[in-house]
Amino acid sequence: MSQDVIESIENTLEILRRIKDEVNKKMEKFYVKGDISKAKWISEIHTDALEAISIFTKEKEKILKYAELSQKFKDSPEEMIYLLSISDIPVTAGCGKRIAEAIAGYKGLGIETIDHKIDEIRYEGITNPEEEAPLSEISMTSFMYRVPPFELTRAIFEKPRDNEITDLLGARFVWFIKPLNVDPDSWIMILKRIPSTSTKTEIVKGKYVYELGILVPSEIELVDVSNKSLCVEIRGRYPFFIKFGSEQIEKAASKIATKDKFIHYLKEKADLLPKNIGQILSSWKLRMDYLYFCYKGFGLSTDPYDIYCPFTDKCPFSKKRGGPCDGNIYWSAKYFKRKFYPKIYPLRRLKLSARGGIETLHEEFPNAIIKIRSFDKKRVESRWYGVEIGTWFISTRPTVRLLFETEIGYSIPTSVLQLDFDRNYLESLICDLFKEEPEVRAIIATKFILYKALGKRLDYRRLSSTVRSLLDNQSEKYSEFQRYLNGEINEEIKEFSRRILLHSLKHLLTQYILEKIAGVDMNFVLTKYNYKYSDSVFLAENARNGRIGIIDTVVRLIERNGISSFVLDFANWLHEYLSAHTSDFEKLSSRRMYESERTLLTAIARLQKGDQKEKALAEQIKKVIKKVKAFKMQLDQNQAKIDITTARTVLLAGDVIKEEEVEQIEDYFDDVLEMAGFLLCLDGCNGCVRLEKYCGEGVQQILTTSKILLFKFAERLIDLISRGWSQRSTEVGKIVEPIIFHAKKYVNIISPFISPRYAARLVDLASKGVKVYVITWLPKEEKGEYAFQKDSLKILRENLGENLSIKVMDRPDVKLPHDKTYIVDDKLITGSFNLTESGLYGNLERVEIRVHPTTVASEKTQFEKLWKESGDLAEYQL
C-alpha cells in the first residue's frame, strides 16, 4: 500500500516538474516578444506548479500516514464514526478528531452510514448479472425520491432481452403503497394480478414491519407492467383512476412463453400502431411512460391503446352514470395528445420527540432573539404520508394528492441542530419591511392572496381568476390587495410571512451547512420548520447509527468562534448568494427580452412577405403580443408581481389567450412573454430557492418561499450584528445578568465598583471553569462610602486561582475608563453601570451590546493592554 502511494507521489511530482518546465519555456518566449501581460499570466501558473511541487515534497510523510489510516478504516465506517464522536480527543494538528475528519471526509462516509436501509430492491422477472452485486442496502430516502409510488422507472440492471422490451415500451416498473380510500375491488384486482401477495398487503411485493405506527420496508420488488394491466381507483369527493400497462398486451403476453416471442410480438404491434390508433397518437410508439389523460382530471392511463377513456364504467362524468362524457370528449386522445409522465412530489413530514436527547450546545443572542441548540440521540421520525401528482396539463385538476393508508418511513435516534427565533423579533422585522419596502409588500401580498385562494391544490383556473381579481377594482381581493400595498398588516399575513421566511430559511441554512461546512448532499440530512407554536428550524442527521459529524462540525465551529460569528457568516453568505442569484437572473431575463424582441420582429417581417397563410400568422403573433402587453401593463399598474410561468398559466387558464391561438403561433409564445418583461424567476419560483426535490410541500412551495423576504432578513441581520443593541433603563440587569453569569469560556470586566453580592457570583462563575478576569478600583480609605468595594476585593482575593484573576488601578497616571466594559465569550457589553445592585437595578443607566466579531476583538485587545498596565490584587494591602 505504502509503495503504491510513494510511486503515485513520484509520478505526480514528475508530471508537475514537466508542466513547470514547459510553462517556463512559454513564459520566456512571451517576455522575449514583449508581451508582458501574457508572460505575467503564465508566470502565475508557473508559481502554482512550484507551490504544488513544494507541498507534495514536504507533506510526503503526512500523505503516507493518511493512506495508512485510510486503509485501516476502509472497511469499518462504524469505527470511524465512533472516533469522530469521542468528545475528549484533543483537536490538535496531526491527531485525534482532525485525523479522523481528514481521513473520512464527510463525502467519504458514503450512503452506507445514513438512513434506514431497504435490504434489497428487485425488479420482477429480472435477475442481475452474476458478476454484479445485487441492488441492496438502498437508502430509503434516496429510494423514495428516486422512485416515488405510481411513477414509472426503468431497471438499473437488465439483461439484453429485457432491455429490448424497455426500449419498445419505455420505463415500465412500478411499486405501490396502498392509498387511503382505495376502492377495495380495485386493490383486490391488483393483488390478484401480482403473484406472491396477500389481500392485506400494504406494500405490493415486499417485506416490512410496523414500528411506532410507521410501515418500515425491508425488501421491495418493482412490478413489471409490460405483461399486466393494473387500475387503481381512489375514492373521494371526486374519484381518481390510474392505469398501468395494457389490456391488449397483457392478453397476448399470457399466451407467450419466451421473451424472444414477446419481443417479436411487440415489434409487430409497434409496426401496426399507426393503423390501430392513428398516425399522430402513435408517434410515441408503444411507450408506457407517456400517458393519456382526462381533461377533467379524473384519470391517467399509460396504455397506448386507450384512445377512448378506459374508466367510463365508474367515472361519474360518463354517460353510463348520467354524466356528459362518452369516453371521448374529455379524453386527450380526441385531441391527439399524450404527455410525458407527470411530476411527482413525495410528501414527507418530520417528527421530532419533544423530550429526550442529550443537549450538547445552547447558545443565544442577546435578548434571546436567536437560540441555537444541538442534541445527540434525539428521536426523529421520517414519515412519507403521500404523493402529489402535478398534472399541470389538466387545467381543471392540475394537482392530485394521494395519501397513504399507512405512513411509510423509519425512526432513528440522531443528532439535531435547532434554531429558535423570538416571535416578537420576527414580527417586528416583518412589520418594518412592510412599512419600508414596497416591493416586499407587493410580492408577499400577492403570494398571500393566492395562497388563501388556492389552499393545497394549485388549481389553474382558480389561480387565473385570483390573479385577474387583483386587477379588478370592483373585487374584494383587489381591495384587500390594495390595503396591503398601502402598508396594512394583520395577524394573518404576519403569520404567513413568518411561515415563508422560516421555510425559505430552512432550505438555505441547510444548503449553507451542507455545501460550505460539511461538504455533503441533501440525502445526509432531514429538515423541518415550525411556525405555529414556535418559530424554529431543524436540521437532523439522517443517520440511523446516531452521528456522522455534520452537527458536531457546526457545534465545534460555534464553540470556537461564537454564535455571532456563525450567524454573521451565514447571513453574509446568504446575502451574497441571493444577490448573485438575482443579478444572474436579471441579466438573463434582460438578454432574453432583447433576443425575443429581435426574434419576433424578424419573424413578423419575414412572414409578412410570404403567402396569405404566413401573413395571417404574422397578424396572429401581433395580436397575441398586444394581449400579453396589455395584461403586463395591468399588472404593473396594480403592482401585482408574477413570474413568466405564472403569467403563462394565467393567460391560458383564464382564456385571455385561447389555446388555439397559442397552437397557431407555435414556438413564439414564450418569446412574446419574455418580450413583455415577465421575469424567469421573480421570488423563489421555478425551483431556484425552494430546492424542491427535498421540500415535501408539493406545489405549495411556490407560494410558501420568498427570495426577497429572505434577502431582506439577511440584510437586517447583518445590520443588527454590526450595530448591536442600545437601551436606557433602571433595570439593565435584566439584560446584562443572563449574559455575564451564563458565560461558558471567559468574562473580562472593567468596572470601578463591584458589590459583595456580585463578587461572590464571579467567584461562583470561576468555580464552574469560566475564566474570569476583572480590572477594578482600589479605594485608599478604609471606611466610608466605598467600604463595600473593599469587602468585595477581600472576597475576590480570598478566591484567586487558575480561573479567577483580579487587577486593580491605583496609579495616578492610569485611570479606569469611564465606560464600563464586560466582554463575555463572543459578546461585548458597555455602558454607564457598575457591577452593583444600584447600577443594575435602580439608577437610570445606559447599556450597549455588540456582537460583531471585529468589534469584540478590538475591545479585547484594549482590555489586554489595560490588563498589562494594572497591578495584581494579591500585591496590595486591603
Phi, psi and omega in degrees: 000310181297320181297319178299318180293318179300315179298320178297319179296314181296320178297317179297316179299319180297317178298316180297321179295319179296318178300314181301316182295316180296317180296321180298320178298315180298318181300316180296323179299316181291326176295319179298320180286346181087009178273081189293322184297317179290324179297318179295320180298315179291329178300325178295321177296319179300317179297317178299318180296318178299318180296318179297317178299317181297316181296313180299322182291313183290324188263016183303316182296320179295321179296318178296320179295318177302312182297319180297312180292323179299318179295320181300320184263004187304316185259015183220070181298332180297321178296321179296316180297319179298315180300319178296333187270350182290121190282333188263009174288126182294139178267085178230159184301131173084010179210170170056223187299325183296322176297311182302315182293322180295320181289307187291308189059135188296327177294329182288343181294325173077170185293339185292344184267357188237162162072169168282143180254135166272121188300323182205136171248121180241160175247125183305126175080359181239124176256141181287152179303146185299326184281351181254147178287150178294158179285089187228173181052052183268130174300129182293323178299313180298319181294316182298321181280335180277319184228072179296157175305145178073007177254130178288145178219168176250156183293143177289321175235136179218145171285162184308317183291324176295322180295324177297321178296316179297320179298326180280320187259348186082181178305135192218014180252139180225162167220157188234141159247137185299119181287156172292139178066022176293142178294126184303318180296321179298315182292320179297320179296323178296314182296324179294328183275351180244111182299158174065038174228159177247166183290349181259005187298129175272326171244125178288127178057084176175172175243146184197166175226167175254127176226121179054036179079007179251139176275117184248110182282148173244330176221143176222133174246121181285134187273133178273117181262015178289337179237024180222156173233110186242133180233125178254130176245121177256122182270160179168201177302317171235133180287164176219131183243137171232130179240132175244150176078186185223132179297318181297313182292320179299316182299317180289321184296330181295341182256359183258129187269328186239160179291327178300315180291324179295317178296318178301317179298315181298321180295321176297317180297320180297321179292326182273353187302316179303323180290322185281319186237358177105148186299317185289312182294333182276003184294340176263014176061217181269007193303137181262001176261013168241143190229159166267157181212158177269128182293346175269355176082025180268341184196159176227144178219136177264004182282115182297342181270359181278068178282349169238151182303127180274003186250017187295336180294330186241344184291130181294345180270353184282154179297330180298336181245022175089008180267183184271348190269133178262017183085007185229313191294331178257004184265133190297336180299330179301329182256019177055047182232133164229151183236153173296154187306140188293163178291133180247128174248113171291135182258117184235141170240146179249129178244126177248135178296133180291332180246173177084174183088153180254118181289124182249351178204140173212102179233147178214154175286161172306145183063011177055035179290332174224130173242140173238123178232154173224153183223146168254152176056039175274131181284123182233134176247125175256114187235124169266125185248000178169183174229152176244126180259116181269088180268072186297345181272001177250103190294328184275339181211070186281352179228127178235123177257124176246111182269146181279147176293323176231130180293144181249141181167211181197165180233134182220147167272126188209181179269139185226136171253132184231126174250123178248135180246140176290126184297320180298322178296313181295316182292323177296319178297316180297317179297319178296318180295319177297325182286324191253345188238096181302324181293322177298315179302313184296315184288313182294320179297319178299311180299318184296314181292320177296319181298315179297323183283326188264332183062222183271359184240122182276075179284119188293323180293320178291322176302313182297313182294326180291316179298318181291332178291335177291344181258358183257107186291001176262351186270156178293322181295324176299314181296317179297315180300316181294326178296318178293321179298330180274006173104359179292141177217130180241178183299324183296313182284334174295317179296318179298318180294320176298319181299310185289331176294312181293322178297312179296320179297321178303313182295314186282328175295318177299315180298318179300312182294317184288319184279315189269329186256310188264327180072039178230173182263181188293341179299338187278354184225158171241136185232157184198155171221150175243145174219350183282296186257345173209162179248094191220154173233134182237142173226116182246141175289133181275062189234112182291342181261012171110295188216135174238007170102349183294309180293321177304318181297316179296317181299314180296323178298316180291319179295325182283314187254345180097154181298323182296318180296317180297311182294320179295317179298317177297314181298320178295316178300315181298316180297315180293318181298312182288327176298313180296319180299312181297316180299315181298315182288328177293319177296317180295316179296319180297316180295317181291329176296316179295314183292323180292322178297317180295318179299314183293316181296321178295316181295316181297316180299319180293314182294326181293343178268357185270203181282184185299320181296316180293323177296321179295323179294320177300318179295323179295319178299315180297324179295316179292320177303316181298317180295316182293318179295322178296318178296316179296322179296320177299315179300313182296319180296329181259006177061026176275131186247117173222155181269180186294324180293314178296321179299316179301316181296313182297316182296320183278313182293333180268007179059022172294319172244124181287149180299323180292331177294318179293319179299325181291319183269002172049245190277006184272351189295316178297325176298321179297315180296318180292321178297327180287346175103013176286130184280148177294319178223117184264310188205059179085017179272171173055038169081014185274312181260329193284348180047061197299334186302326184245025186279308181084002179255004178061215185292342180299333187300338178299325182264341185255024168231157177207117179290317185291322179294320178294320179297314180292325176299315179298317178302312182294324181292317177299317180297318180297317180295323179288320186274322182081194183242145178220137183202147170247136184196159172269003180225052180295341179300330179297331179271318191280314186305313181300330180284310184295312190269011168243022178299148181250328184247302185206160174224123173250123187234132167241108181210118180302324184237136176224128180279157180305323181299314182283335173297317179296323180291327176292322176299316179297320179297317179295326180294342179270005177099002179277133178283118183246119178239124185232131170248121183221192187249142177253109179293148179279317185284150181283323184237191178099198187291344181258015180301326181298329180292320177297320178298319179296318180295324177297317178300316183292318182293325179293343184242016178301142182186199183301324185256356182231115179233132183234133172235154183231157178251119173221001179283134182294335183274352179235121181243149176294144174300146178293321174291136175273143186231136178223112179254115187238108182052251181253023182236147178240127177241127174231165180164199184255357190266143170270167179275066181224166179299317181289329179291321183270330182218093179156291180288152172281110187237160176254138176228136175233136180239127178238140180232358180296127185306322181295316180296315180297317181297320180296316179294325179294323177298317179294323178297315181297325177294315180294325179300318180294330183275353185260162181263150178289136180300325183298339183274354185254147176274128179257000000 
